[in-house]
Amino acid sequence: MSTEGGTKAVLAALAANVGIAISKFVAFILTGSSSMLSEAIHSVADSTNQLLLLLGGKRAKRAADPTHQFGYARVRYVYAFVVSIVLFLVGGIFSLYEGFHKFTHPEELRDVGIALAVLLIAIGLEAFSFRTAFKESNKSRGKRSLFRFIRDARQPELPVVLLEDAGALVGLVFALIGVGMATLTGDARGDGLGAMAVGTLLVVIAVFLAFEMSSMLVGESALPEQDAAIRQALEATDEVDRVIHLKTLHVGPDELLVAAKIAIGGEDDATTIARGIDTAEAAVRAVVPTARYIYLEPDLDRSVSPPPVD
């Protein structure tokens, strides 16, 4: 997955959410709809999230220094984790509170047509944002399902935007149903139920995102297919007999650390070993370009029994 693709999706989502938030607040002022207010807060939270992702991407580009010798690329994970918390606190809890308040203290809606029009327009804009994120994810997800892609992704921006946009679309449908129920039945508590449904959805997405981002923060390995490609590239090098063990770690979304102990021939001299390590490193970077840091430890293959002594 490219960083550029994630940034493009974030910018598209930001542009859509700012416009949607303004229209929802206007609709809330005119109608008094709790579902509209919840959706407006939802859009504000989403816009804040996208600003945080952009800020994290910018700060991650700082050069390595003596304190952070592998650079600051993992900052993107930190900001993505904060995004999941913002989505939970600002969006989810407020929507649940507002929905419960409106359910227990119902108020008649005004100018319902405006609310419905704004919700339909917002659905169109959110669909455009989701389409952009979906197209960018298709460039790198291969044959994975969308859910599997989100679980396997090592770059945080696209999964966050995909889930935000998907949640926003479903939330808008909930709000539309809530306003529709309140209008058709004359019972404003339907509007409160719609707001609580939006809040519950946001909490579920936020919890899922928090677990995903915390896993990235702790440090995830290369994908299984990348691990297999690295192993194959190493063992295809003439001077390498086999890979004894291999460890990988993402020190950033687009930067992979590879550490391996490789078995070499006992008769090889230092020059041959050094040349073989250089060749192996080049082979690994050819198949996995994100393998920025490669540390290979040559060792004797102790699994092979030594020849008998006469």
C-alpha positions as CSV (number, residue, x, y, z in Angstrom):
1,M,0.0,0.0,0.0
2,S,1.4,3.4,-0.9
3,T,1.6,6.3,1.5
4,E,0.5,8.5,-1.4
5,G,-2.7,6.5,-1.8
6,G,-3.5,6.8,1.9
7,T,-2.9,10.6,1.8
8,K,-5.2,11.0,-1.2
9,A,-8.0,9.1,0.6
10,V,-7.5,11.2,3.7
11,L,-7.7,14.5,1.7
12,A,-10.9,13.3,-0.1
13,A,-12.5,12.3,3.2
14,L,-11.5,15.6,4.8
15,A,-13.0,17.7,2.0
16,A,-16.2,15.7,2.2
17,N,-16.6,15.7,6.0
18,V,-16.0,19.5,6.4
19,G,-18.8,20.2,3.9
20,I,-21.1,17.6,5.4
21,A,-20.5,18.9,9.0
22,I,-21.5,22.4,8.0
23,S,-24.6,21.3,6.3
24,K,-25.6,19.0,9.2
25,F,-25.2,21.8,11.8
26,V,-27.4,24.1,9.7
27,A,-30.0,21.3,9.4
28,F,-29.9,20.7,13.1
29,I,-30.4,24.4,13.9
30,L,-33.4,24.5,11.5
31,T,-35.0,21.2,12.6
32,G,-33.8,20.5,16.1
33,S,-33.2,16.9,15.2
34,S,-31.0,14.9,17.6
35,S,-30.0,12.5,14.8
36,M,-28.8,15.5,12.8
37,L,-26.8,16.9,15.7
38,S,-25.2,13.4,16.3
39,E,-24.3,13.2,12.7
40,A,-22.9,16.7,12.7
41,I,-20.7,15.8,15.7
42,H,-19.8,12.6,13.9
43,S,-18.6,14.6,10.8
44,V,-16.6,17.0,13.1
45,A,-14.9,14.0,14.7
46,D,-14.1,12.5,11.3
47,S,-12.7,15.8,10.1
48,T,-10.5,16.1,13.2
49,N,-9.4,12.5,12.7
50,Q,-8.3,13.2,9.1
51,L,-6.4,16.3,10.2
52,L,-4.6,14.2,12.8
53,L,-3.7,11.6,10.2
54,L,-2.2,14.3,8.0
55,L,-0.3,15.8,10.9
56,G,1.0,12.4,11.8
57,G,2.2,11.8,8.3
58,K,4.0,15.1,8.3
59,R,5.7,14.5,11.6
60,A,6.7,11.0,10.6
61,K,9.0,12.4,7.9
62,R,11.5,13.8,10.4
63,A,15.0,12.6,9.9
64,A,16.5,10.0,12.3
65,D,18.5,11.3,15.2
66,P,20.6,9.8,18.0
67,T,17.5,9.3,20.2
68,H,15.3,7.8,17.4
69,Q,17.8,6.0,15.3
70,F,15.2,4.3,13.1
71,G,13.4,7.6,12.5
72,Y,9.9,8.7,13.4
73,A,7.8,6.7,11.0
74,R,6.0,5.0,13.8
75,V,4.5,8.3,14.7
76,R,1.8,7.5,12.1
77,Y,0.7,4.7,14.3
78,V,0.5,7.0,17.4
79,Y,-1.7,9.5,15.6
80,A,-3.9,6.7,14.1
81,F,-4.4,5.4,17.7
82,V,-5.4,8.8,18.9
83,V,-7.9,9.0,16.0
84,S,-9.6,5.9,17.3
85,I,-9.9,7.4,20.7
86,V,-11.2,10.7,19.3
87,L,-13.8,8.8,17.3
88,F,-14.9,7.0,20.5
89,L,-14.9,9.9,22.9
90,V,-16.2,12.7,20.7
91,G,-18.5,10.8,18.3
92,G,-19.7,7.8,20.1
93,I,-20.3,9.0,23.6
94,F,-21.8,12.3,22.6
95,S,-24.2,10.6,20.2
96,L,-25.3,8.1,22.8
97,Y,-25.8,10.9,25.3
98,E,-27.8,13.1,22.9
99,G,-29.9,10.1,21.7
100,F,-30.7,9.1,25.3
101,H,-31.6,12.7,26.2
102,K,-33.9,13.0,23.1
103,F,-35.5,9.6,23.8
104,T,-36.3,10.5,27.4
105,H,-37.2,14.2,26.6
106,P,-38.6,14.1,23.1
107,E,-39.1,17.3,21.1
108,E,-41.1,17.8,18.0
109,L,-39.0,18.1,14.8
110,R,-39.2,21.1,12.6
111,D,-38.6,21.4,8.8
112,V,-38.1,17.7,8.4
113,G,-37.7,18.1,4.6
114,I,-34.4,20.0,5.2
115,A,-33.0,17.2,7.4
116,L,-33.9,14.5,4.9
117,A,-32.4,16.5,2.0
118,V,-29.1,17.1,3.9
119,L,-28.9,13.4,4.9
120,L,-29.4,12.3,1.3
121,I,-26.7,14.8,0.1
122,A,-24.4,13.7,2.8
123,I,-24.8,10.0,1.8
124,G,-23.7,11.0,-1.8
125,L,-20.6,12.9,-0.5
126,E,-19.7,10.1,1.9
127,A,-20.1,7.5,-0.9
128,F,-17.7,9.6,-3.0
129,S,-15.1,9.6,-0.2
130,F,-15.6,5.9,0.4
131,R,-15.2,5.2,-3.3
132,T,-11.9,7.1,-3.3
133,A,-10.5,5.1,-0.4
134,F,-11.8,1.8,-1.9
135,K,-10.1,2.5,-5.2
136,E,-6.8,3.3,-3.5
137,S,-7.0,0.1,-1.4
138,N,-7.7,-1.9,-4.5
139,K,-4.2,-1.0,-5.8
140,S,-2.6,-3.0,-3.1
141,R,-5.1,-5.4,-1.5
142,G,-4.7,-8.0,-4.2
143,K,-7.1,-10.9,-3.7
144,R,-7.8,-10.2,0.0
145,S,-11.3,-9.3,1.1
146,L,-11.8,-5.8,2.3
147,F,-12.0,-7.0,5.9
148,R,-8.8,-9.0,5.5
149,F,-7.1,-6.1,3.9
150,I,-7.9,-3.9,6.9
151,R,-6.7,-6.6,9.3
152,D,-3.4,-7.2,7.4
153,A,-2.6,-3.5,6.6
154,R,0.6,-2.2,8.0
155,Q,-0.2,1.4,7.0
156,P,-2.8,3.0,9.2
157,E,-4.4,5.7,6.9
158,L,-6.4,3.7,4.4
159,P,-8.0,1.3,7.0
160,V,-8.9,4.2,9.2
161,V,-10.5,6.1,6.3
162,L,-12.3,3.0,5.0
163,L,-13.8,2.3,8.4
164,E,-14.7,5.9,9.0
165,D,-16.4,6.2,5.6
166,A,-18.2,2.9,5.9
167,G,-19.4,3.9,9.4
168,A,-20.5,7.3,8.2
169,L,-22.6,5.7,5.5
170,V,-24.3,3.3,7.8
171,G,-24.7,6.1,10.4
172,L,-26.4,8.3,7.9
173,V,-28.8,5.5,7.1
174,F,-29.5,5.2,10.8
175,A,-30.1,8.9,11.1
176,L,-32.4,8.8,8.0
177,I,-34.4,6.0,9.6
178,G,-34.6,7.8,12.9
179,V,-35.9,11.1,11.3
180,G,-38.2,9.1,9.1
181,M,-39.7,7.2,12.1
182,A,-40.2,10.4,14.1
183,T,-41.9,12.0,11.1
184,L,-44.2,9.1,10.1
185,T,-45.2,8.1,13.7
186,G,-45.3,11.6,15.2
187,D,-43.1,10.2,18.0
188,A,-39.9,12.1,18.4
189,R,-38.3,9.3,20.3
190,G,-37.6,7.6,17.0
191,D,-35.1,10.5,16.4
192,G,-33.4,9.6,19.7
193,L,-33.2,6.0,18.8
194,G,-31.5,7.0,15.5
195,A,-28.9,9.0,17.4
196,M,-28.2,6.2,19.8
197,A,-27.8,3.8,16.9
198,V,-25.2,6.2,15.4
199,G,-23.4,6.3,18.8
200,T,-23.3,2.6,19.1
201,L,-21.9,2.2,15.6
202,L,-19.1,4.7,16.4
203,V,-18.2,3.0,19.6
204,V,-17.9,-0.4,17.8
205,I,-15.7,1.0,15.0
206,A,-13.6,2.9,17.5
207,V,-12.9,-0.1,19.7
208,F,-12.0,-2.2,16.6
209,L,-9.7,0.6,15.4
210,A,-8.1,0.9,18.8
211,F,-7.2,-2.8,18.9
212,E,-5.8,-2.6,15.3
213,M,-3.7,0.5,15.9
214,S,-2.4,-0.8,19.3
215,S,-1.2,-4.0,17.5
216,M,0.7,-1.7,15.0
217,L,2.2,0.3,17.9
218,V,3.5,-2.8,19.6
219,G,5.1,-3.9,16.4
220,E,3.9,-6.2,13.6
221,S,5.9,-8.5,11.4
222,A,6.0,-8.6,7.6
223,L,3.0,-10.1,5.9
224,P,3.3,-13.9,5.4
225,E,3.8,-13.6,1.7
226,Q,6.6,-11.1,2.3
227,D,8.2,-13.3,4.9
228,A,8.2,-16.2,2.4
229,A,9.6,-14.0,-0.4
230,I,12.4,-12.8,1.9
231,R,13.3,-16.4,2.9
232,Q,13.3,-17.5,-0.7
233,A,15.5,-14.6,-1.8
234,L,18.0,-15.4,1.0
235,E,18.2,-19.1,0.2
236,A,18.5,-18.5,-3.5
237,T,21.8,-16.7,-2.8
238,D,24.8,-19.0,-3.7
239,E,26.7,-18.3,-0.5
240,V,23.7,-19.0,1.7
241,D,22.9,-22.7,2.5
242,R,19.7,-22.0,4.3
243,V,17.9,-19.6,6.7
244,I,18.3,-20.8,10.3
245,H,15.7,-18.3,11.6
246,L,14.2,-15.1,10.4
247,K,12.6,-12.2,12.3
248,T,10.9,-9.1,10.8
249,L,9.5,-5.9,12.3
250,H,7.8,-2.8,10.9
251,V,9.7,0.1,12.3
252,G,7.3,2.2,10.3
253,P,4.4,1.7,7.9
254,D,6.7,1.7,4.9
255,E,10.0,0.5,6.6
256,L,10.7,-3.1,7.4
257,L,13.5,-4.4,9.6
258,V,14.8,-7.8,8.6
259,A,17.1,-9.9,10.9
260,A,18.2,-13.4,10.0
261,K,20.7,-16.0,10.9
262,I,21.9,-17.7,7.8
263,A,23.9,-20.9,7.4
264,I,27.0,-20.6,5.3
265,G,29.7,-23.1,4.2
266,G,32.4,-23.8,6.8
267,E,35.1,-23.4,4.1
268,D,34.1,-19.9,3.1
269,D,36.6,-17.1,3.8
270,A,35.6,-13.6,5.1
271,T,35.6,-12.0,1.6
272,T,33.2,-14.7,0.2
273,I,30.9,-14.3,3.2
274,A,30.8,-10.5,2.9
275,R,30.1,-10.7,-0.8
276,G,27.3,-13.3,-0.2
277,I,25.7,-11.0,2.5
278,D,25.7,-8.1,0.1
279,T,24.2,-10.2,-2.6
280,A,21.5,-11.5,-0.2
281,E,20.6,-8.0,1.0
282,A,20.2,-6.8,-2.6
283,A,18.0,-9.9,-3.4
284,V,15.8,-9.2,-0.4
285,R,15.3,-5.5,-1.3
286,A,14.4,-6.6,-4.9
287,V,11.5,-8.7,-3.7
288,V,10.4,-6.5,-0.7
289,P,11.4,-2.9,-1.4
290,T,10.2,-1.8,2.1
291,A,13.0,-3.9,3.7
292,R,15.1,-0.8,4.6
293,Y,17.1,-2.3,7.5
294,I,18.6,-5.7,6.9
295,Y,20.9,-7.5,9.4
296,L,22.3,-10.9,8.5
297,E,24.3,-13.0,10.9
298,P,26.3,-15.8,9.2
299,D,26.7,-19.0,11.1
300,L,27.6,-22.6,10.6
301,D,24.8,-25.0,9.8
302,R,24.9,-27.2,12.9
303,S,21.9,-29.2,11.7
304,V,24.3,-31.0,9.4
305,S,26.3,-33.7,11.0
306,P,30.1,-33.3,10.6
307,P,31.8,-36.0,8.5
308,P,33.3,-38.9,10.5
309,V,36.9,-38.7,11.5
310,D,39.2,-41.5,10.3
